[in-house]
Amino acid sequence: MIRVGVIGCGGIARVHESYLSNLAPLGRLTALADIDLERAKAAAEKLDGVKAAADYRDIYNHVDAVLLSLPHHLHYPIGMDFLRAGKHVLMEKPLANKEEECLELIDTAKKNNLTLMTAYCMRYHPLVEKMGQLLRDEYLGRVFSVSIWTEQYTYQEEGRWGRSAEKLGGGQLFSHGCHYIDILLSYLGDPVEGTHTGTNYCTPWMEREGTSHVAMKFKSGAVAYHFGTWGAKGSRLRYSFHAHCEKGMLEINIAEGKLISIVEGKETILAECTPGSKYLQNEMMHFLSCVNTGNRPLTDGPKSLQSLRVIWKLYEAEEKGVVANLTGLGLGCVE
Ligand SMILES: NC(=O)c1ccc[n+]([C@@H]2O[C@H](COP(=O)([O-])OP(=O)(O)OC[C@H]3O[C@@H](n4cnc5c(N)ncnc54)[C@H](O)[C@@H]3O)[C@@H](O)[C@H]2O)c1
């Protein structure tokens, strides 16, 4: 049984809590750490025999693997500490705020023969996986356009790390859009060019953009669009994926838990799942199974770095007012 610890017991860790008492047959939760000890204790109380600590270094002897659900600027230093201590790491997204930091994490994991995976939970969502399979199989012919909307209201209170561009590592695109750039790379192959336009207009709490529009073109000829906002006070599409193919369209509505096809005006439900669920347990089970077998996670360090490289190129081009050259950043370009 892999002994699992969670470092950072804030917002997303409380969502992870729903399955942490049940990691069998591969693992069991043994320790929780948060600089705010009361948070760690409150979470540990709900689970049997779990150690709670304020200093994460106090749990080294109690874990083989950790989920790091921490502010982004702490991913690199605390991730490095756990890898140096010989622990496998499941890092909440994004891997780290700078390319050099990501490369050092990847290199350290490799040298110590440890699993390093980014928690891109949407890649393990059953409907997102199913759409990927249908696109690869050309179920409705070749895909020529994918659009992904994520519309939510996320207010960052005064003093929160998420307001700061430096601590967050960027804006809404870097923090949240990284899930969807990763999915677009997994669906459409090698990107060739793209643009980003972002604004903090009407999300003034964000130092960088709170609303983000990305357009990308792929080697196949397909195009993609991603719109993400933290300023939506109302929404119809919420979390939606549309894939237009030669014979019709595929649509995921995450809130309703449905994947449908629309062909010649006829709607068919192709897959259903629990509405609104993040399915975080799927990514954790994939991580534990990779720790167990030594297999490479789908969203391992090198592959998850590609979406961040795309985002950095898009930000750089936006500042210069040019179209970003994205060649060489497909997931297939990673060794
Ligand atoms: N996959 C998703 O859908 C999703 C959603 C939200 C957040 N996240 C990710 O989860 C991570 C955490 O985000 P959050 O919203 O939960 O943040 P948060 O601020 O709510 O929680 C972070 C926790 O880390 C603790 N912490 C800070 N410094 C620490 C230290 N040195 N040692 C131990 N604990 C420390 C804080 O006290 C806090 O409890 C981020 O990487 C974020 O991008 C993922």
The ligand as an SDF file (V2000), in Angstrom:
LIG
                    3D

 44 48  0  0  0  0  0  0  0  0999 V2000
   -7.9300   21.0070  -10.5570 N   0  0  0  0  0  0  0  0  0  0  0  0
   -8.7200   21.9790  -10.2120 C   0  0  0  0  0  0  0  0  0  0  0  0
   -9.8460   22.0540  -10.6610 O   0  0  0  0  0  0  0  0  0  0  0  0
   -8.2460   23.0100   -9.2270 C   0  0  0  0  0  0  0  0  0  0  0  0
   -9.1360   23.9150   -8.6700 C   0  0  0  0  0  0  0  0  0  0  0  0
   -8.6640   24.8360   -7.7400 C   0  0  0  0  0  0  0  0  0  0  0  0
   -7.3170   24.8600   -7.3970 C   0  0  0  0  0  0  0  0  0  0  0  0
   -6.4720   23.9730   -7.9830 N   0  0  0  0  0  0  0  0  0  0  0  0
   -5.0330   24.0030   -7.6760 C   0  0  0  0  0  0  0  0  0  0  0  0
   -4.8200   23.5820   -6.3140 O   0  0  0  0  0  0  0  0  0  0  0  0
   -3.7150   24.2930   -5.7560 C   0  0  0  0  0  0  0  0  0  0  0  0
   -4.1590   24.9880   -4.4830 C   0  0  0  0  0  0  0  0  0  0  0  0
   -5.2110   25.8770   -4.7870 O   0  0  0  0  0  0  0  0  0  0  0  0
   -6.3360   26.2140   -3.6950 P   0  0  0  0  0  0  0  0  0  0  0  0
   -7.3670   26.9810   -4.4200 O   0  0  0  0  0  0  0  0  0  0  0  0
   -6.7080   24.9840   -2.9720 O   0  0  0  0  0  0  0  0  0  0  0  0
   -5.5080   27.2040   -2.7480 O   0  0  0  0  0  0  0  0  0  0  0  0
   -5.8180   27.5820   -1.2340 P   0  0  0  0  0  0  0  0  0  0  0  0
   -5.1330   28.8640   -0.9880 O   0  0  0  0  0  0  0  0  0  0  0  0
   -7.2910   27.4730   -0.9730 O   0  0  0  0  0  0  0  0  0  0  0  0
   -5.1040   26.4090   -0.4170 O   0  0  0  0  0  0  0  0  0  0  0  0
   -3.7100   26.3430   -0.2810 C   0  0  0  0  0  0  0  0  0  0  0  0
   -3.3770   25.7650    1.0920 C   0  0  0  0  0  0  0  0  0  0  0  0
   -1.9680   25.6610    1.1910 O   0  0  0  0  0  0  0  0  0  0  0  0
   -1.6040   26.0210    2.5370 C   0  0  0  0  0  0  0  0  0  0  0  0
   -0.1910   26.4050    2.5770 N   0  0  0  0  0  0  0  0  0  0  0  0
    0.3720   27.5630    2.1870 C   0  0  0  0  0  0  0  0  0  0  0  0
    1.7040   27.5390    2.3970 N   0  0  0  0  0  0  0  0  0  0  0  0
    1.9920   26.3180    2.9120 C   0  0  0  0  0  0  0  0  0  0  0  0
    3.1840   25.6780    3.3320 C   0  0  0  0  0  0  0  0  0  0  0  0
    4.3770   26.2790    3.2580 N   0  0  0  0  0  0  0  0  0  0  0  0
    3.1030   24.4150    3.8360 N   0  0  0  0  0  0  0  0  0  0  0  0
    1.9070   23.7850    3.9410 C   0  0  0  0  0  0  0  0  0  0  0  0
    0.7450   24.3590    3.5560 N   0  0  0  0  0  0  0  0  0  0  0  0
    0.7770   25.6000    3.0420 C   0  0  0  0  0  0  0  0  0  0  0  0
   -2.5500   27.1590    2.8810 C   0  0  0  0  0  0  0  0  0  0  0  0
   -2.6400   27.3700    4.2760 O   0  0  0  0  0  0  0  0  0  0  0  0
   -3.8510   26.6440    2.2400 C   0  0  0  0  0  0  0  0  0  0  0  0
   -4.6160   25.8820    3.1680 O   0  0  0  0  0  0  0  0  0  0  0  0
   -3.2250   25.2240   -6.8550 C   0  0  0  0  0  0  0  0  0  0  0  0
   -2.2140   24.5860   -7.5710 O   0  0  0  0  0  0  0  0  0  0  0  0
   -4.4410   25.4040   -7.7410 C   0  0  0  0  0  0  0  0  0  0  0  0
   -4.1640   25.7550   -9.0750 O   0  0  0  0  0  0  0  0  0  0  0  0
   -6.9040   23.0430   -8.8530 C   0  0  0  0  0  0  0  0  0  0  0  0
  1  2  1  0
  2  3  2  0
  2  4  1  0
  4  5  1  0
  4 44  2  0
  5  6  2  0
  6  7  1  0
  7  8  2  0
  8  9  1  0
  8 44  1  0
  9 10  1  0
  9 42  1  0
 10 11  1  0
 11 12  1  0
 11 40  1  0
 12 13  1  0
 13 14  1  0
 14 15  2  0
 14 16  1  0
 14 17  1  0
 17 18  1  0
 18 19  2  0
 18 20  1  0
 18 21  1  0
 21 22  1  0
 22 23  1  0
 23 24  1  0
 23 38  1  0
 24 25  1  0
 25 26  1  0
 25 36  1  0
 26 27  1  0
 26 35  1  0
 27 28  2  0
 28 29  1  0
 29 30  1  0
 29 35  2  0
 30 31  1  0
 30 32  2  0
 32 33  1  0
 33 34  2  0
 34 35  1  0
 36 37  1  0
 36 38  1  0
 38 39  1  0
 40 41  1  0
 40 42  1  0
 42 43  1  0
M  CHG  2   8   1  16  -1
M  END
$$$$
